[in-house]
Amino acid sequence: MPANRNALIRYKTIDTCLQNRHRKWTLEDLIESVSEALYEYEGIHKGISKRSIQADIQMMRSEKLGYEAPIVVIDKKYYTYEDPNFSITKTPLTSADVSRMNEALDMLKQFKGFSHFNQLSEVINKLEEHIYSNKEKRNSVIDFEKNENLRGLEYLDDIYQSILQKKAIYLNYRSFKAQQANQFYFHVWWLKEFKNRWFAVGVRHKHDVITTLALDRILDLKIDADAPYIENLKYSPELYYYHVIGATVSHNVRASKVRIKVSNLHAPYIETKPLHHSQQVVERSNTGIIIEIKVQLNFELEKELLGFGEGLEVLEPPILRKIMQKRLDRASEQYR
């Protein structure tokens, strides 16, 4: 049973009072302390009722929140902890608590590279230490896809900040096809992640064509606060990639209807994890299914289809079928 912020303030205030053994605490004293705390932290002027404090004490005594606080009444008037060393902040973690916290830690660790993670890292380390000091360390039950050795991640946060601050970056960039690096100003509009690789999407200085740059091809960059920033006033990532698999969008190229025959062995995988949001099954037979997707023809599409090997066959369009045939022929030659 989760507690809201006000309830947590009340429990913590009562706990602080009862830990103070140099004073005898009546119900009225607890009401006064809790009212002051609510005013200080939440700006709540209305005092807390006697019934609410009594209900809070009963909740702290119960096991609903995992506290099981040993609150006793002395001389039918004064409230205190039977165990002088007890505090709700010292309550041991349950197995369920540890499991949820471990999963949350695993999730947070996926954001390495962003300054937000650097600010959280100390908190995460303390949380991790607290978990393992309470329970025996165990292996993670969630394994995220990651590539620790991927180049370019060190530029991720600088690029992210340049987008938030609307500032141009000056970078040294060498594409896979270029023999030498080029230096130019770039105005990043958004970051794109695909298959564990990161891309900066925007426009070059004095150009209006959207360009996609791979972070692992950046050799160096700096944010230039003096260069005028070209702002994105037209495009949204959702619409920009609507007809695309991957990170590469061909401008002024219309999406094609791609018809694919999928074997029975591979059909469950493609049906449960569609190649694209436009995917639909247009035919079923004893040998498999035929699906259709509407996408631009690009390198990422070819790689995605080639990954299924003999499990699928491109039926249409003819140009993609011919490309796939040539690539598979060259691949089979490697094993002859």
Backbone as numpy.savetxt, mean C-alpha at the origin, in Angstrom:
# Nx Ny Nz CAx CAy CAz Cx Cy Cz
-14.01 -5.95 20.52 -14.86 -4.77 20.52 -13.97 -3.52 20.52
-13.88 -2.81 19.36 -13.02 -1.65 19.29 -13.56 -0.49 20.12
-12.64 0.29 20.70 -13.04 1.45 21.49 -12.76 2.72 20.69
-13.68 3.72 20.81 -13.43 4.96 20.10 -12.44 5.81 20.86
-12.05 6.95 20.25 -11.00 7.78 20.84 -11.39 8.30 22.22
-12.62 8.78 22.38 -13.06 9.29 23.69 -12.99 8.22 24.76
-13.42 7.01 24.40 -13.39 5.91 25.37 -11.95 5.59 25.78
-11.04 5.61 24.81 -9.64 5.33 25.12 -9.06 6.39 26.05
-9.45 7.64 25.85 -9.00 8.72 26.75 -9.51 8.47 28.16
-10.76 8.05 28.27 -11.34 7.79 29.60 -10.62 6.63 30.28
-10.40 5.52 29.55 -9.73 4.36 30.13 -8.31 4.73 30.58
-7.60 5.46 29.73 -6.21 5.82 30.06 -6.18 6.75 31.28
-7.14 7.66 31.39 -7.17 8.58 32.53 -7.47 7.83 33.83
-8.44 6.94 33.77 -8.76 6.13 34.95 -7.56 5.29 35.35
-6.88 4.71 34.35 -5.69 3.90 34.62 -4.60 4.72 35.29
-4.38 5.94 34.80 -3.35 6.81 35.40 -3.69 7.15 36.85
-4.97 7.43 37.10 -5.40 7.74 38.47 -5.17 6.56 39.41
-5.58 5.38 38.98 -5.50 4.21 39.86 -4.07 3.74 40.09
-3.14 4.12 39.19 -1.73 3.80 39.41 -1.11 4.68 40.48
-1.73 5.85 40.70 -1.24 6.78 41.73 -1.74 6.33 43.10
-0.89 5.63 43.85 -1.28 5.05 45.14 -1.13 6.05 46.29
-0.64 7.24 45.97 -0.46 8.25 47.02 -1.75 9.03 47.27
-2.80 8.66 46.55 -4.07 9.35 46.72 -5.19 8.33 46.70
-6.25 8.60 47.46 -7.43 7.75 47.45 -8.43 8.33 46.45
-8.91 7.46 45.55 -9.74 7.92 44.44 -11.20 7.53 44.64
-12.04 8.53 44.81 -13.49 8.29 44.85 -14.03 8.34 43.44
-15.26 7.93 43.28 -15.89 7.98 41.96 -15.95 9.42 41.46
-16.21 10.35 42.37 -16.28 11.77 42.00 -14.91 12.27 41.54
-13.84 11.80 42.17 -12.49 12.19 41.76 -12.20 11.71 40.34
-12.61 10.47 40.05 -12.39 9.91 38.71 -13.19 10.68 37.66
-14.43 11.04 38.01 -15.27 11.81 37.10 -14.60 13.15 36.78
-14.07 13.81 37.79 -13.42 15.10 37.60 -12.18 14.98 36.72
-11.35 13.96 36.96 -10.13 13.76 36.17 -10.44 13.44 34.72
-11.44 12.59 34.51 -11.81 12.22 33.14 -12.39 13.42 32.40
-13.22 14.21 33.06 -13.81 15.40 32.44 -12.72 16.38 32.02
-11.69 16.56 32.87 -10.59 17.46 32.55 -9.79 16.94 31.35
-9.60 15.61 31.29 -8.85 15.02 30.18 -9.60 15.17 28.86
-10.91 14.97 28.89 -11.71 15.12 27.67 -11.71 16.55 27.18
-11.69 17.48 28.11 -11.65 18.89 27.72 -10.28 19.24 27.13
-9.22 18.71 27.76 -7.86 19.02 27.31 -7.57 18.43 25.93
-7.96 17.17 25.69 -7.61 16.49 24.45 -8.64 16.66 23.34
-9.91 16.77 23.71 -10.96 16.80 22.71 -11.78 18.09 22.72
-11.56 18.96 23.70 -12.32 20.20 23.78 -13.77 19.99 24.17
-14.06 18.87 24.83 -15.43 18.56 25.26 -15.71 19.23 26.59
-16.66 20.17 26.60 -16.96 20.94 27.82 -17.90 20.18 28.76
-18.78 19.39 28.17 -19.78 18.69 28.98 -19.12 17.63 29.85
-19.41 17.65 31.14 -18.82 16.68 32.06 -19.32 15.28 31.81
-18.52 14.30 32.24 -18.88 12.90 32.08 -19.84 12.49 33.20
-20.76 11.62 32.89 -21.74 11.21 33.90 -21.20 10.09 34.79
-21.82 9.96 35.96 -21.45 8.92 36.92 -21.66 7.54 36.30
-22.77 7.40 35.59 -23.08 6.10 34.97 -22.04 5.72 33.92
-21.53 6.71 33.16 -20.52 6.42 32.13 -19.22 5.93 32.75
-18.79 6.57 33.85 -17.56 6.14 34.51 -17.71 4.74 35.10
-18.87 4.46 35.67 -19.11 3.11 36.22 -19.08 2.06 35.10
-19.64 2.44 33.94 -19.62 1.53 32.80 -18.19 1.32 32.29
-17.40 2.40 32.30 -15.99 2.29 31.89 -15.21 1.36 32.81
-15.45 1.48 34.10 -14.76 0.63 35.08 -15.13 -0.84 34.86
-16.41 -1.09 34.58 -16.84 -2.46 34.31 -16.20 -2.99 33.02
-16.10 -2.11 32.02 -15.47 -2.53 30.76 -13.99 -2.85 30.97
-13.30 -2.03 31.77 -11.89 -2.28 32.05 -11.70 -3.57 32.85
-12.66 -3.89 33.71 -12.57 -5.13 34.49 -12.80 -6.37 33.62
-13.58 -6.20 32.57 -13.97 -7.35 31.74 -12.82 -7.75 30.81
-13.03 -8.83 30.09 -12.02 -9.30 29.14 -12.35 -8.89 27.71
-13.39 -8.04 27.53 -13.80 -7.64 26.19 -12.70 -6.89 25.45
-11.97 -6.03 26.19 -10.87 -5.27 25.59 -9.51 -5.89 25.91
-9.53 -7.00 26.61 -8.28 -7.68 26.96 -7.59 -7.11 28.18
-8.23 -6.13 28.89 -7.59 -5.51 30.05 -7.66 -6.40 31.30
-8.89 -6.84 31.63 -9.14 -7.61 32.86 -8.49 -6.92 34.06
-8.76 -5.61 34.15 -8.14 -4.78 35.19 -8.65 -5.17 36.58
-7.76 -5.41 37.55 -8.15 -5.82 38.91 -8.56 -4.60 39.76
-9.64 -3.95 39.34 -10.11 -2.76 40.05 -10.97 -3.18 41.24
-10.60 -2.71 42.42 -11.35 -3.05 43.64 -11.79 -1.75 44.32
-12.78 -1.90 45.23 -13.28 -0.74 45.99 -12.94 -0.96 47.46
-12.23 -0.01 48.04 -11.83 -0.07 49.45 -12.81 0.76 50.29
-13.27 0.16 51.37 -14.20 0.83 52.30 -15.45 1.33 51.57
-15.83 0.58 50.51 -17.04 0.90 49.74 -17.01 2.33 49.16
-15.78 2.88 48.98 -15.71 4.27 48.55 -14.54 4.57 47.62
-13.38 3.97 47.91 -12.17 4.35 47.18 -11.78 3.26 46.17
-11.50 3.71 44.95 -11.14 2.79 43.86 -9.62 2.70 43.73
-9.13 1.47 43.47 -7.70 1.27 43.29 -7.48 -0.05 42.57
-6.21 -0.30 42.18 -5.84 -1.58 41.60 -5.41 -2.52 42.73
-5.94 -3.73 42.71 -5.54 -4.72 43.71 -4.05 -5.06 43.55
-3.59 -5.11 42.30 -2.18 -5.32 42.01 -1.53 -3.94 41.81
-0.65 -3.51 42.70 -0.06 -2.17 42.60 0.77 -1.94 41.35
1.18 -3.01 40.67 2.00 -2.89 39.47 1.19 -2.97 38.18
-0.14 -3.10 38.31 -0.95 -3.27 37.11 -1.14 -1.94 36.37
-1.21 -2.05 35.04 -1.60 -0.93 34.18 -2.15 -1.51 32.89
-3.16 -0.88 32.34 -3.71 -1.39 31.08 -2.68 -1.29 29.96
-1.68 -0.41 30.12 -0.64 -0.27 29.10 0.34 -1.43 29.14
0.29 -2.23 30.21 1.18 -3.37 30.34 0.47 -4.68 29.99
-0.73 -4.57 29.49 -1.50 -5.77 29.16 -0.80 -6.56 28.07
-0.53 -7.84 28.26 0.17 -8.64 27.25 -0.66 -8.78 25.98
0.04 -8.88 24.86 -0.64 -9.05 23.58 -1.19 -10.46 23.45
-2.36 -10.57 22.84 -2.92 -11.88 22.55 -2.33 -12.38 21.23
-2.53 -13.65 20.94 -2.05 -14.22 19.68 -2.68 -13.51 18.49
-3.96 -13.19 18.63 -4.64 -12.47 17.54 -4.05 -11.09 17.34
-3.71 -10.41 18.46 -3.08 -9.09 18.37 -1.76 -9.18 17.61
-0.94 -10.15 17.98 0.37 -10.32 17.36 0.22 -10.60 15.87
-0.73 -11.46 15.51 -0.95 -11.80 14.11 -1.33 -10.57 13.30
-2.28 -9.78 13.83 -2.72 -8.58 13.11 -1.59 -7.56 12.99
-0.80 -7.41 14.07 0.29 -6.44 14.05 1.40 -6.86 13.10
1.68 -8.15 13.03 2.68 -8.64 12.08 2.25 -8.39 10.64
0.97 -8.63 10.36 0.47 -8.40 9.01 0.54 -6.92 8.66
0.22 -6.06 9.64 0.31 -4.62 9.41 1.75 -4.19 9.15
2.69 -4.78 9.90 4.11 -4.47 9.70 4.56 -4.87 8.30
4.16 -6.06 7.88 4.54 -6.53 6.54 4.00 -5.58 5.47
2.79 -5.08 5.68 2.19 -4.14 4.73 2.97 -2.83 4.70
3.31 -2.30 5.87 4.02 -1.02 5.95 5.40 -1.10 5.29
6.04 -2.25 5.40 7.40 -2.39 4.88 7.45 -2.36 3.35
6.29 -2.42 2.69 6.27 -2.34 1.23 6.49 -0.92 0.72
6.47 0.08 1.63 6.57 1.47 1.21 7.98 2.03 1.37
8.98 1.16 1.41 10.36 1.63 1.45 10.64 2.45 0.20
11.39 3.52 0.37 11.70 4.38 -0.76 11.01 5.72 -0.66
9.89 5.77 0.07 9.18 7.02 0.28 9.59 7.61 1.63
9.66 8.93 1.71 10.06 9.58 2.95 9.08 9.27 4.07
7.82 9.00 3.73 6.84 8.65 4.74 7.29 7.41 5.51
7.92 6.46 4.77 8.39 5.25 5.45 9.54 5.59 6.39
10.44 6.48 5.96 11.56 6.85 6.82 11.06 7.44 8.13
10.00 8.24 8.06 9.44 8.84 9.26 8.77 7.79 10.14
8.29 6.72 9.52 7.61 5.67 10.28 8.55 4.57 10.76
9.76 4.52 10.20 10.63 3.37 10.45 10.94 3.19 11.93
11.15 4.29 12.66 11.44 4.18 14.09 10.24 3.60 14.85
9.05 4.07 14.46 7.83 3.55 15.08 7.68 2.06 14.77
7.95 1.70 13.53 7.82 0.30 13.11 8.80 -0.58 13.86
10.04 -0.10 14.02 11.04 -0.88 14.75 10.62 -1.10 16.20
10.07 -0.06 16.82 9.62 -0.19 18.20 8.45 -1.17 18.29
7.55 -1.08 17.34 6.39 -1.97 17.31 6.84 -3.40 17.13
7.79 -3.61 16.22 8.30 -4.95 15.96 8.97 -5.52 17.20
9.76 -4.69 17.88 10.43 -5.12 19.11 9.41 -5.49 20.18
8.33 -4.71 20.27 7.29 -4.98 21.26 6.58 -6.29 20.96
6.33 -6.54 19.68 5.66 -7.79 19.30 6.52 -8.99 19.69
7.80 -8.94 19.34 8.66 -10.08 19.57 9.05 -10.25 21.03
8.93 -9.19 21.79 9.21 -9.32 23.22 8.03 -9.94 23.95
6.86 -9.88 23.33 5.67 -10.47 23.93 5.43 -11.91 23.48
5.78 -12.17 22.25 5.54 -13.51 21.71 6.79 -14.00 20.99
6.87 -15.29 20.84 8.00 -15.89 20.15 7.97 -15.48 18.68
9.12 -15.11 18.14 9.20 -14.66 16.75 8.80 -15.80 15.82
8.02 -15.45 14.81 7.60 -16.45 13.83 7.78 -15.88 12.43
7.71 -16.76 11.46 7.82 -16.31 10.08 6.57 -15.53 9.68
6.74 -14.62 8.73 5.62 -13.84 8.24 4.60 -14.75 7.56
3.32 -14.43 7.72 2.28 -15.22 7.06 1.82 -14.55 5.78
2.38 -13.38 5.46 2.08 -12.70 4.20 3.41 -12.40 3.51
3.56 -12.83 2.26 4.78 -12.59 1.52 4.45 -11.75 0.29
4.80 -10.47 0.34 4.52 -9.57 -0.77 5.59 -9.72 -1.85
5.18 -9.49 -3.08 6.13 -9.48 -4.18 7.02 -8.26 -4.06
8.32 -8.47 -4.11 9.24 -7.34 -3.97 10.57 -7.68 -4.63
11.33 -6.66 -4.96 12.64 -6.82 -5.55 13.58 -5.83 -4.88
14.29 -6.29 -3.85 15.14 -5.42 -3.04 16.29 -4.83 -3.83
16.70 -5.51 -4.93 17.86 -5.06 -5.70 17.50 -4.20 -6.90
16.26 -3.82 -7.01 15.83 -3.02 -8.15 16.48 -1.65 -8.12
17.09 -1.26 -9.23 17.75 0.04 -9.31 16.73 1.15 -9.46
17.09 2.34 -8.99 16.25 3.52 -9.17 15.32 3.83 -8.03
15.19 2.90 -7.07 14.27 3.14 -5.96 14.72 4.31 -5.09
16.02 4.62 -5.13 16.52 5.74 -4.34 16.00 7.09 -4.84
15.48 7.11 -6.08 14.94 8.35 -6.63 13.43 8.48 -6.43
12.83 7.44 -5.90 11.37 7.38 -5.80 10.79 8.55 -5.01
11.36 8.81 -3.85 10.78 9.86 -3.01 11.02 11.25 -3.58
12.21 11.50 -4.17 12.47 12.80 -4.78 11.46 13.10 -5.88
11.17 12.09 -6.68 10.20 12.27 -7.77 8.80 12.50 -7.20
8.47 11.73 -6.17 7.18 11.89 -5.52 7.02 13.30 -4.96
8.07 13.80 -4.31 8.03 15.15 -3.75 7.93 16.20 -4.84
8.59 15.96 -5.98 8.51 16.93 -7.09 7.09 17.06 -7.62
6.34 15.95 -7.57 4.94 15.99 -8.01 4.11 16.79 -7.02
4.29 16.51 -5.73 3.51 17.20 -4.70 3.82 18.69 -4.69
5.09 19.04 -4.87 5.51 20.43 -4.81 5.40 21.15 -6.15
5.04 20.39 -7.20 4.92 20.94 -8.56 6.21 21.63 -8.99
7.28 20.82 -8.97 8.59 21.32 -9.37 9.19 20.39 -10.42
9.94 20.97 -11.35 10.59 20.19 -12.39 11.81 19.48 -11.82
12.21 18.40 -12.48 13.45 17.72 -12.10 14.41 17.78 -13.29
15.68 17.84 -12.97 16.71 17.80 -14.02 17.42 16.48 -13.85
17.38 15.66 -14.90 17.91 14.31 -14.73 18.89 13.91 -15.81
19.68 12.93 -15.45 20.63 12.29 -16.35 20.06 10.90 -16.64
19.66 10.66 -17.87 18.87 9.47 -18.19 19.44 8.75 -19.40
19.49 7.44 -19.29 19.95 6.64 -20.42 18.97 5.51 -20.66
18.29 5.55 -21.77 17.32 4.50 -22.10 18.06 3.24 -22.53
17.34 2.13 -22.65 17.96 0.87 -23.04 18.52 0.94 -24.46
17.89 1.76 -25.31 18.31 1.83 -26.71 19.42 2.85 -26.95
19.60 3.80 -26.02 20.57 4.88 -26.23 22.00 4.41 -25.92
22.95 4.90 -26.69 24.35 4.57 -26.48 24.97 5.42 -25.37
24.41 6.61 -25.16 24.90 7.47 -24.10 23.74 8.18 -23.41
24.01 8.69 -22.22 22.95 9.33 -21.43 22.63 10.72 -21.96
21.42 11.17 -21.67 20.97 12.51 -22.02 20.58 13.26 -20.76
20.78 14.58 -20.77 20.38 15.42 -19.64 19.24 16.33 -20.10
18.16 16.38 -19.32 17.04 17.23 -19.70 16.14 17.47 -18.49
15.30 18.50 -18.62 14.29 18.79 -17.60 13.07 17.93 -17.85
12.49 17.46 -16.76 11.31 16.60 -16.88 10.29 17.02 -15.83
9.02 17.04 -16.23 7.94 17.46 -15.35 7.07 16.24 -15.08
7.22 15.66 -13.90 6.54 14.40 -13.58 5.10 14.68 -13.14
4.17 13.94 -13.70 2.75 14.10 -13.36 2.25 13.00 -12.44
2.79 11.81 -12.61 2.43 10.72 -11.69 3.49 9.62 -11.76
3.46 8.75 -10.77 4.33 7.57 -10.72 3.50 6.34 -11.07
4.09 5.43 -11.82 3.40 4.21 -12.25 4.23 3.00 -11.86
3.58 2.02 -11.24 4.26 0.77 -10.89 3.66 -0.36 -11.70
4.52 -1.20 -12.31 4.06 -2.35 -13.07 5.10 -3.45 -12.95
4.66 -4.61 -12.49 5.54 -5.78 -12.35 6.79 -5.44 -11.53
6.59 -4.69 -10.44 7.68 -4.34 -9.53 8.67 -3.35 -10.11
8.40 -2.75 -11.26 9.23 -1.68 -11.80 8.46 -0.37 -11.69
9.19 0.72 -11.43 8.57 2.02 -11.27 8.90 2.92 -12.46
7.91 3.74 -12.83 8.04 4.64 -13.96 7.57 6.04 -13.57
8.28 7.04 -14.11 7.85 8.44 -13.94 7.19 8.88 -15.24
5.98 9.39 -15.12 5.20 9.76 -16.30 4.98 11.26 -16.30
5.29 11.91 -17.40 5.12 13.36 -17.50 5.55 13.85 -18.86
6.06 15.09 -18.92 6.50 15.66 -20.20 7.89 16.28 -20.04
8.63 16.26 -21.14 9.92 16.92 -21.16 9.72 18.42 -21.34
10.73 19.17 -21.02 10.66 20.63 -21.14 10.44 21.02 -22.60
9.45 21.90 -22.82 9.10 22.39 -24.15 8.56 21.30 -25.06
8.04 20.22 -24.48 7.37 19.17 -25.23 5.97 18.97 -24.65
5.04 18.52 -25.48 3.69 18.28 -24.96 3.27 16.82 -25.09
4.20 15.96 -25.47 3.89 14.53 -25.60 4.24 13.84 -24.28
3.28 13.08 -23.74 3.52 12.37 -22.49 4.60 11.31 -22.70
5.56 11.29 -21.78 6.69 10.37 -21.85 6.75 9.53 -20.58
7.13 8.27 -20.75 7.28 7.36 -19.61 8.75 7.00 -19.45
9.30 7.31 -18.28 10.70 7.02 -17.99 10.82 5.97 -16.90
11.66 4.97 -17.13 11.89 3.93 -16.13 12.88 4.44 -15.09
12.53 4.29 -13.82 13.41 4.78 -12.76 14.76 4.06 -12.75
14.79 2.80 -13.21 16.06 2.07 -13.19 17.00 2.50 -14.30
16.58 3.44 -15.15 17.46 3.98 -16.19 17.95 5.38 -15.85
17.50 5.90 -14.69 17.96 7.22 -14.24 19.33 7.08 -13.60
20.28 7.92 -14.04 21.64 7.89 -13.49 21.80 8.91 -12.37
21.05 10.00 -12.47 21.13 11.05 -11.45 19.98 12.02 -11.68
19.53 12.68 -10.61 18.50 13.71 -10.77 18.55 14.69 -9.62
17.98 15.86 -9.85 17.82 16.86 -8.79 16.55 17.65 -9.06
15.91 18.08 -7.99 14.73 18.92 -8.12 15.18 20.35 -8.35
14.63 21.00 -9.38 15.00 22.39 -9.70 13.81 23.29 -9.38
13.92 24.01 -8.28 12.81 24.88 -7.85 12.65 26.10 -8.74
13.69 26.46 -9.51 13.65 27.67 -10.33 13.04 27.43 -11.71
13.08 26.19 -12.17 12.54 25.90 -13.50 11.02 25.91 -13.44
10.35 26.58 -14.40 8.88 26.60 -14.40 8.32 25.19 -14.63
7.33 24.85 -13.84 6.75 23.50 -13.88 5.55 23.46 -14.82
5.52 22.45 -15.68 4.39 22.25 -16.59 3.39 21.34 -15.89
2.25 21.90 -15.54 1.28 21.16 -14.74 0.35 20.32 -15.61
-0.09 19.19 -15.07 -1.05 18.33 -15.74 -2.46 18.85 -15.50
-3.10 19.33 -16.51 -4.46 19.85 -16.39 -5.47 19.05 -17.20
-5.02 17.93 -17.77 -5.87 17.24 -18.74 -6.04 15.74 -18.47
-4.99 15.08 -18.03 -4.99 13.62 -17.99 -5.17 13.05 -16.58
-5.82 11.90 -16.51 -5.88 11.12 -15.27 -5.28 9.75 -15.57
-4.50 9.19 -14.63 -3.89 7.88 -14.88 -4.91 6.80 -15.24
-6.07 6.85 -14.60 -7.10 5.81 -14.84 -7.53 5.77 -16.31
-7.78 6.96 -16.87 -8.21 7.02 -18.26 -7.04 6.82 -19.21
-5.87 7.30 -18.82 -4.69 7.19 -19.68 -4.35 5.73 -19.95
-4.48 4.86 -18.92 -4.13 3.44 -19.08 -5.35 2.55 -19.33
-6.45 3.15 -19.67 -7.71 2.40 -19.77 -7.62 1.26 -20.78
-6.92 1.46 -21.89 -6.83 0.44 -22.94 -5.43 -0.17 -23.01
-4.74 -0.23 -21.89 -3.34 -0.65 -21.91 -3.06 -1.71 -20.85
-2.21 -2.66 -21.21 -1.60 -3.56 -20.23 -0.16 -3.10 -20.08
0.24 -2.75 -18.85 1.59 -2.30 -18.63 1.69 -0.80 -18.46
2.88 -0.26 -18.78 3.15 1.16 -18.55 3.33 1.95 -19.84
3.33 1.27 -20.98 3.60 1.94 -22.25 2.31 2.22 -23.00
2.08 3.51 -23.28 0.91 3.93 -24.03 1.37 4.54 -25.35
0.82 4.04 -26.45 1.14 4.60 -27.77 0.12 5.67 -28.10
0.59 6.88 -28.36 -0.30 7.99 -28.63 -0.88 7.91 -30.04
-2.13 8.27 -30.14 -2.84 8.27 -31.43 -2.96 6.87 -32.05
-2.88 5.83 -31.20 -3.07 4.46 -31.66 -4.32 3.91 -30.99
-5.25 3.43 -31.81 -6.52 2.95 -31.26 -6.35 1.54 -30.69
-7.15 1.24 -29.70 -7.13 -0.10 -29.10 -7.67 -1.11 -30.09
-7.13 -2.32 -30.04 -7.55 -3.40 -30.93 -8.30 -4.47 -30.16
-9.20 -5.14 -30.86 -9.90 -6.28 -30.26 -8.99 -7.50 -30.41
-8.57 -8.06 -29.29 -7.68 -9.22 -29.30 -8.47 -10.44 -28.87
-8.49 -11.44 -29.74 -9.21 -12.69 -29.46 -8.19 -13.78 -29.19
-8.37 -14.47 -28.07 -7.37 -15.44 -27.61 -8.05 -16.75 -27.24
-7.49 -17.86 -27.71 -7.95 -19.19 -27.33 -7.10 -19.67 -26.17
-7.75 -20.09 -25.09 -7.04 -20.51 -23.88 -7.37 -21.97 -23.58
-6.34 -22.77 -23.29 -6.55 -24.19 -23.02 -7.27 -24.39 -21.69
-7.82 -25.58 -21.52 -8.53 -25.90 -20.27 -7.61 -25.77 -19.06
-6.32 -26.11 -19.24 -5.38 -26.05 -18.14 -5.18 -24.62 -17.64
-5.15 -23.66 -18.55 -4.86 -22.28 -18.19 -6.11 -21.41 -18.01
-7.24 -21.90 -18.46 -8.48 -21.11 -18.39 -8.82 -20.65 -16.97
-8.71 -21.52 -15.94 -9.05 -21.05 -14.59 -8.19 -19.88 -14.13
-6.91 -19.88 -14.51 -6.02 -18.79 -14.10 -6.42 -17.48 -14.76
-6.73 -17.55 -16.05 -7.07 -16.32 -16.78 -8.46 -15.82 -16.41
-9.36 -16.74 -16.07 -10.71 -16.29 -15.66 -10.70 -15.67 -14.27
-9.91 -16.23 -13.35 -9.88 -15.68 -11.99 -8.98 -14.47 -11.87
-7.99 -14.36 -12.75 -7.13 -13.17 -12.80 -7.09 -12.68 -14.24
-8.07 -11.87 -14.64 -8.18 -11.41 -16.03 -6.93 -10.67 -16.50
-6.65 -10.80 -17.78 -5.52 -10.09 -18.38 -5.76 -8.58 -18.37
-7.03 -8.19 -18.47 -7.39 -6.76 -18.58 -8.84 -6.61 -18.14
-9.20 -5.40 -17.71 -10.56 -5.20 -17.22 -11.62 -5.39 -18.30
-11.22 -5.31 -19.58 -12.17 -5.48 -20.68 -12.41 -6.94 -21.03
-11.72 -7.85 -20.37 -11.80 -9.27 -20.73 -13.20 -9.84 -20.58
-13.60 -10.61 -21.58 -14.86 -11.34 -21.49 -14.74 -12.65 -22.25
-15.41 -13.67 -21.74 -15.42 -14.99 -22.39 -16.50 -14.98 -23.45
-16.09 -15.26 -24.69 -17.06 -15.23 -25.80 -17.44 -16.63 -26.28
-16.68 -17.64 -25.84 -16.99 -19.01 -26.29 -16.39 -20.02 -25.32
-17.12 -21.11 -25.07 -16.61 -22.20 -24.25 -16.74 -23.51 -25.03
-15.76 -24.40 -24.85 -15.80 -25.70 -25.52 -15.12 -26.73 -24.64
-15.04 -27.95 -25.10 -14.40 -29.02 -24.34 -12.90 -28.81 -24.24
-12.34 -28.04 -25.15 -10.88 -27.85 -25.17 -10.44 -26.59 -24.43
-11.39 -25.70 -24.08 -11.00 -24.48 -23.39 -11.99 -23.35 -23.62
-11.49 -22.13 -23.58 -12.34 -20.95 -23.76 -11.69 -20.01 -24.76
-12.52 -19.13 -25.31 -12.02 -18.05 -26.15 -12.41 -16.75 -25.47
-11.43 -15.89 -25.26 -11.68 -14.60 -24.60 -11.38 -13.46 -25.55
-11.93 -12.30 -25.23 -11.64 -11.09 -25.98 -11.25 -9.99 -25.01
-10.24 -9.23 -25.38 -9.88 -8.02 -24.65 -9.69 -6.89 -25.65
-9.90 -5.67 -25.20 -9.70 -4.51 -26.07 -8.56 -3.69 -25.52
-7.39 -3.79 -26.16 -6.19 -3.14 -25.67 -5.33 -2.65 -26.83
-4.41 -1.74 -26.50 -3.38 -1.37 -27.46 -2.38 -2.52 -27.57
-1.82 -2.70 -28.74 -0.79 -3.71 -28.93 0.54 -3.11 -28.51
1.17 -3.72 -27.51 2.45 -3.22 -27.04 3.32 -4.37 -26.54
4.52 -4.04 -26.14 5.50 -5.04 -25.71 5.04 -5.77 -24.46
4.42 -5.02 -23.51 3.96 -5.64 -22.27 2.87 -6.67 -22.53
2.00 -6.40 -23.49 0.95 -7.37 -23.87 1.59 -8.64 -24.40
2.58 -8.49 -25.27 3.26 -9.65 -25.83 3.91 -10.49 -24.73
4.59 -9.82 -23.79 5.23 -10.54 -22.70 4.23 -11.28 -21.83
3.09 -10.63 -21.59 2.05 -11.25 -20.77 1.52 -12.52 -21.44
1.30 -12.44 -22.74 0.77 -13.60 -23.47 1.82 -14.70 -23.61
3.07 -14.31 -23.86 4.13 -15.30 -24.00 4.35 -16.07 -22.70
4.02 -15.45 -21.57 4.19 -16.10 -20.28 3.34 -17.35 -20.12
2.29 -17.49 -20.92 1.43 -18.67 -20.84 1.88 -19.78 -21.79
2.94 -19.52 -22.57 3.51 -20.54 -23.45 2.49 -21.16 -24.38
2.48 -22.51 -24.36 1.57 -23.25 -25.23 0.12 -23.22 -24.74
-0.11 -22.55 -23.60 -1.45 -22.56 -23.01 -2.45 -21.66 -23.70
-1.99 -20.80 -24.60 -2.95 -19.96 -25.32 -2.49 -19.72 -26.75
-3.44 -19.30 -27.56 -3.19 -19.01 -28.98 -3.91 -17.73 -29.36
-3.17 -16.78 -29.92 -3.78 -15.54 -30.39 -4.45 -15.81 -31.72
-5.74 -15.52 -31.79 -6.51 -15.73 -33.02 -6.60 -14.45 -33.85
-6.82 -13.34 -33.18 -6.92 -12.03 -33.82 -6.31 -10.98 -32.90
-5.82 -9.88 -33.49 -5.73 -9.53 -34.92 -4.57 -10.26 -35.59
-4.57 -10.33 -36.91 -3.51 -11.06 -37.64 -2.12 -10.56 -37.34
-1.95 -9.22 -37.17 -0.61 -8.68 -36.93 -0.02 -9.18 -35.60
-0.86 -9.27 -34.56 -0.38 -9.78 -33.28 -0.13 -11.27 -33.36
-0.97 -11.99 -34.08 -0.77 -13.43 -34.26 0.57 -13.71 -34.94
0.91 -12.89 -35.97 2.16 -13.07 -36.68 3.36 -12.75 -35.77
3.24 -11.69 -34.96 4.32 -11.34 -34.02 4.56 -12.47 -33.03
3.48 -13.01 -32.48 3.60 -14.09 -31.51 4.22 -15.33 -32.15
3.82 -15.61 -33.39 4.36 -16.79 -34.10 5.87 -16.65 -34.30
6.31 -15.45 -34.72 7.74 -15.24 -34.95 8.53 -15.35 -33.65
8.00 -14.78 -32.58 8.72 -14.82 -31.32 8.81 -16.24 -30.77
7.73 -17.00 -30.90 7.75 -18.38 -30.43 8.64 -19.26 -31.29
8.69 -18.97 -32.60 9.59 -19.72 -33.49 11.04 -19.48 -33.10
11.38 -18.20 -32.84 12.75 -17.89 -32.44 13.09 -18.52 -31.09
12.09 -18.54 -30.19 12.31 -19.13 -28.88 12.54 -20.63 -28.99
11.76 -21.29 -29.83 11.91 -22.76 -29.96 13.24 -23.12 -30.59
13.77 -22.22 -31.45 15.07 -22.47 -32.07 16.18 -22.57 -31.03
15.99 -21.87 -29.89 17.02 -21.88 -28.85 17.19 -23.26 -28.24
16.16 -24.12 -28.36 16.18 -25.45 -27.71 16.40 -26.58 -28.72
16.70 -26.23 -29.94 16.91 -27.28 -30.94 18.40 -27.58 -31.09
